Amino acid sequence: MSRAASTRSTTALPLSAAGALALLVLGALAMGISPVFVRHSDVGPFVSAFWRVALGLPVLALWAVLERPVARPKGQSMPYGAVALAGLFFTADLFFWHLAIVNTSIANATFFACLAPVWVAILSPITLGEAVARSTLVGLAICVLGAGLLIFHSSGPGDSRLIGDLYGIATSFFFGLYFLAARRARGSIAAGAMTLSSTVVTTAGLFLIALFSGEVFVPGTLSGAANLLALGVVSHAGGQGLLAMALGVLSASFSSLVIFIEAIAAALFAWAFAGESIDAMQIAGGLLVLAGVYVARPRAERPETPPRPTDAPPKTET
């Protein structure tokens, strides 16, 4: 083995399941604050969605340059199809997500968007061949109950709340498809490169949507511009990038389940920065979400204990 190859193998430490879980939680928190940035961006929902991915591109490009490539088996090609699908699914996800944010409460929009694990649990065995563990299904049921309590008393614009909730359900469907495509792509491409490539596709799609929406492209205040920059750097480059790293280790079904933590973060950020109320019922819901994630957590396989050798019969002297 050459010195360069030896150095590469010793400096690139594999990501453990616990480390991937920690990154997943951080990613969920980064994405959970995105509705606050959207609400204060001084632009329409489609333009804010475009800037979210466009302003994340420089950070993702730097990440992709600095990261270590994933070693692919000989003869295996780049997963261009899975990456392109991830970009298209995320385009649809953000399209409906930003519509949900402005048509219902932040908590409601986040709750319905967080139903993505339901779609992943249904489709993961079919599309990825990944069986969904019973503990994951139990944890999913607990998380759905907890997320429901989180938004039980949330307030939203009355007349448009139903359509906003429907936008949130559409968001969850396409976010679930994004998880599946990203998980497939991460088998043979590094996290930064995958997120960068799929984001290029998403940026192109959202640019066309924003262009035909007639919305103003440039915010009128420095505060609006700062919120758009934070949306791109923190919520997209940070949130989606950390999610992509975790998907290289954890299953799609469990990874999507942890995104329920995004509902907790969104409720807290909405209370702190957007004046939305939070009560004991929502606190109980948040605790249930955490309990569901704990129930569904990956278990380390116990090594099989070799059978103890039986005592040899005593030797008889002849």
C-alpha positions in Angstrom: 0.0 0.0 0.0 1.3 3.5 -0.9 1.9 6.2 1.7 -0.9 8.3 0.3 -3.4 5.4 0.4 -2.2 4.6 4.0 -2.7 8.2 5.1 -6.2 8.4 3.5 -7.3 5.2 5.2 -6.1 6.3 8.7 -7.3 9.9 8.6 -10.8 9.2 7.4 -12.6 7.7 10.5 -15.8 5.8 9.9 -19.0 7.5 11.2 -20.6 5.4 14.0 -24.3 5.0 14.4 -24.2 7.2 17.5 -22.3 9.9 15.6 -24.7 9.7 12.7 -27.6 10.1 15.2 -26.0 13.2 16.7 -25.6 14.7 13.3 -29.2 13.8 12.4 -30.5 15.7 15.5 -28.3 18.7 14.7 -29.7 18.6 11.1 -33.2 18.5 12.4 -32.7 21.5 14.6 -31.1 23.4 11.7 -34.1 22.6 9.5 -36.6 23.3 12.3 -35.7 27.0 12.4 -36.3 27.5 8.6 -39.9 28.6 9.0 -38.8 31.6 11.1 -36.3 32.6 8.4 -39.0 32.3 5.7 -41.5 34.4 7.7 -38.9 37.3 8.0 -37.3 37.1 4.6 -39.4 39.9 3.0 -40.0 37.9 -0.2 -42.6 35.4 -1.3 -42.6 31.7 -0.5 -41.3 30.6 -4.0 -38.5 33.1 -4.0 -37.5 32.3 -0.5 -37.4 28.6 -1.5 -35.1 29.5 -4.4 -32.8 31.5 -2.3 -32.7 28.8 0.4 -31.0 26.4 -2.0 -29.1 28.9 -4.1 -27.4 30.5 -1.1 -26.4 27.1 0.2 -24.5 26.2 -3.0 -21.2 27.9 -2.1 -21.0 26.2 1.3 -21.9 22.8 -0.2 -19.3 23.3 -3.0 -16.6 23.9 -0.4 -17.8 20.9 1.5 -17.7 18.7 -1.6 -14.1 19.8 -2.4 -12.8 19.1 1.1 -14.5 15.8 1.8 -13.1 12.4 1.1 -14.8 10.6 -1.8 -16.7 7.4 -1.2 -14.9 4.3 -2.6 -17.2 2.6 -5.0 -16.9 -1.1 -6.0 -15.3 -1.7 -9.3 -17.7 -1.3 -12.2 -20.3 0.6 -10.2 -21.2 3.9 -11.8 -22.1 7.2 -10.2 -25.8 7.3 -9.0 -26.8 10.1 -11.3 -30.4 8.9 -11.5 -30.9 8.8 -7.7 -29.2 12.2 -7.3 -31.4 13.8 -9.9 -34.5 12.3 -8.4 -33.4 13.6 -4.9 -33.1 17.1 -6.4 -36.5 16.9 -8.1 -38.3 15.5 -5.0 -36.7 18.2 -2.9 -37.9 20.8 -5.4 -41.5 19.6 -4.9 -41.0 19.3 -1.2 -39.9 22.9 -0.8 -42.6 24.1 -3.3 -45.3 22.8 -1.0 -43.4 23.4 2.2 -43.1 27.1 1.7 -46.8 27.3 0.6 -47.7 25.5 3.9 -45.6 27.9 6.0 -47.5 31.0 4.8 -51.0 29.3 4.8 -51.1 27.7 8.2 -49.3 27.9 11.5 -45.6 27.1 11.7 -46.4 24.2 14.1 -49.0 22.8 11.7 -46.8 23.1 8.6 -44.0 21.3 10.4 -46.2 18.6 11.8 -47.7 17.6 8.5 -44.2 17.8 6.8 -42.9 15.5 9.5 -45.3 12.8 8.4 -42.6 11.9 5.9 -41.6 8.8 8.0 -45.0 7.2 7.3 -44.3 7.3 3.5 -40.7 6.1 4.1 -41.9 3.2 6.2 -44.4 2.2 3.5 -42.1 2.5 0.6 -38.6 1.7 2.0 -39.0 -2.1 1.8 -40.2 -1.8 -1.8 -37.7 0.8 -3.2 -34.6 0.1 -1.1 -35.2 -3.5 0.2 -34.7 -2.2 3.7 -37.0 -3.9 6.2 -38.5 -1.6 8.8 -37.8 -2.8 12.3 -40.7 -3.4 14.7 -39.1 -0.9 17.1 -39.1 1.7 14.4 -42.8 1.2 13.7 -43.6 1.5 17.5 -41.4 4.6 17.7 -43.1 6.0 14.6 -46.6 5.6 16.3 -45.4 7.3 19.5 -43.8 10.1 17.5 -47.0 10.7 15.4 -49.0 11.0 18.7 -46.5 13.3 20.2 -46.3 15.5 17.1 -50.1 15.7 17.1 -50.1 17.0 20.7 -47.4 19.4 19.7 -49.7 21.3 17.4 -53.0 20.5 19.2 -53.5 24.2 20.3 -51.5 25.9 17.6 -53.0 28.9 15.9 -53.1 29.6 12.2 -54.9 31.8 9.7 -58.4 30.5 9.9 -59.8 30.5 6.4 -56.6 29.3 4.7 -55.6 26.8 7.4 -57.1 23.7 5.7 -55.4 24.3 2.3 -52.1 25.0 4.2 -52.4 21.7 6.0 -53.0 19.9 2.7 -49.8 21.6 1.4 -48.1 20.2 4.5 -49.2 16.7 3.6 -47.9 17.0 0.1 -44.6 18.2 1.6 -44.4 15.1 3.7 -44.9 12.8 0.6 -42.2 14.4 -1.4 -39.8 14.7 1.6 -40.3 10.9 2.1 -39.4 10.3 -1.5 -36.3 12.5 -1.0 -35.2 10.4 1.9 -35.4 7.2 -0.3 -33.6 8.7 -3.2 -30.9 10.3 -1.0 -30.4 7.0 0.9 -30.0 5.2 -2.5 -27.4 7.8 -3.7 -25.4 7.8 -0.5 -24.4 4.2 -1.1 -21.8 5.3 -3.6 -21.4 9.1 -3.3 -20.2 11.2 -0.4 -22.6 13.5 1.6 -21.3 16.8 0.4 -21.1 15.8 -3.3 -24.6 14.3 -3.1 -26.2 17.3 -1.4 -24.4 19.7 -3.8 -25.4 17.8 -7.0 -29.1 17.4 -5.9 -29.2 21.0 -4.8 -28.1 22.1 -8.3 -31.2 20.3 -9.7 -33.4 21.8 -7.0 -32.0 25.3 -7.6 -32.8 25.1 -11.3 -36.4 23.9 -10.7 -37.1 26.5 -8.0 -35.7 29.3 -10.2 -38.2 28.5 -12.9 -41.0 28.4 -10.3 -40.0 31.7 -8.7 -39.6 33.3 -12.1 -43.1 32.5 -13.2 -44.6 33.3 -9.7 -44.1 37.1 -10.3 -42.7 37.5 -6.8 -40.0 40.1 -6.0 -36.6 38.4 -6.1 -34.6 40.8 -3.9 -35.7 41.5 -0.3 -36.2 45.2 0.6 -34.3 45.2 3.9 -31.0 44.0 5.2 -32.9 42.0 7.8 -34.7 40.1 5.0 -31.4 39.4 3.2 -29.9 38.2 6.4 -32.8 35.8 7.0 -32.4 34.4 3.4 -28.7 33.9 4.0 -29.3 32.1 7.2 -32.0 30.0 5.5 -29.4 28.9 2.8 -26.4 28.4 5.1 -28.0 27.0 8.3 -31.2 25.3 7.2 -30.2 24.0 3.8 -26.4 23.5 3.7 -26.3 22.6 7.4 -29.5 20.8 7.8 -29.6 18.8 4.5 -25.9 18.2 4.5 -25.9 16.7 8.0 -28.9 14.6 7.0 -27.0 13.3 4.0 -24.1 12.3 6.2 -26.4 10.4 8.5 -28.1 8.6 5.6 -24.8 7.0 4.7 -25.0 5.1 8.0 -28.6 4.9 9.2 -31.6 3.4 7.5 -34.0 5.7 5.6 -36.9 4.7 7.9 -35.0 5.6 11.2 -33.4 8.7 9.7 -36.8 10.1 8.6 -38.2 9.3 12.1 -35.7 11.5 13.9 -36.8 14.4 11.8 -39.8 14.5 14.2 -37.4 16.4 16.4 -37.8 19.2 13.8 -41.4 19.6 15.0 -40.1 20.2 18.5 -37.5 22.7 17.3 -40.1 24.5 15.1 -42.5 24.9 18.0 -39.8 26.3 20.2 -38.5 28.6 17.6 -42.0 29.7 16.7 -42.7 30.5 20.4 -39.4 32.4 20.7 -39.3 34.3 17.5 -42.8 34.3 16.0 -45.1 34.8 19.0 -46.9 31.4 18.6 -48.0 30.0 22.0 -46.7 26.8 23.6 -48.5 25.0 26.5 -48.3 21.9 28.6 -50.0 19.8 26.0 -47.3 20.7 23.5 -44.6 20.0 26.0 -46.0 16.6 26.6 -46.1 16.0 22.8 -42.4 16.9 22.6 -41.5 14.5 25.3 -43.5 11.8 23.5 -41.5 12.5 20.3 -38.2 12.1 22.2 -39.5 8.9 23.7 -40.5 7.5 20.2 -37.0 8.3 18.9 -35.5 6.5 21.9 -37.7 3.4 21.3 -36.7 3.3 17.6 -33.0 3.9 18.1 -30.6 1.6 16.4 -29.5 -1.3 18.6 -26.0 -2.5 18.5 -26.0 -6.2 17.7 -24.7 -8.3 20.5 -21.8 -10.6 19.5 -22.7 -14.2 19.8 -21.1 -15.8 22.8 -19.2 -18.9 21.7 -20.3 -22.0 23.5 -18.2 -22.9 26.5 -16.2 -26.0 25.9 -17.2 -29.0 27.9 -14.8 -30.3 30.4 -12.6 -32.9 28.8 -12.8 -36.3 30.5 -9.9 -37.0 32.7 -7.1 -39.0 31.1 -6.7 -42.5 32.3 -3.2 -43.8 32.8 -2.4 -47.0 31.2 
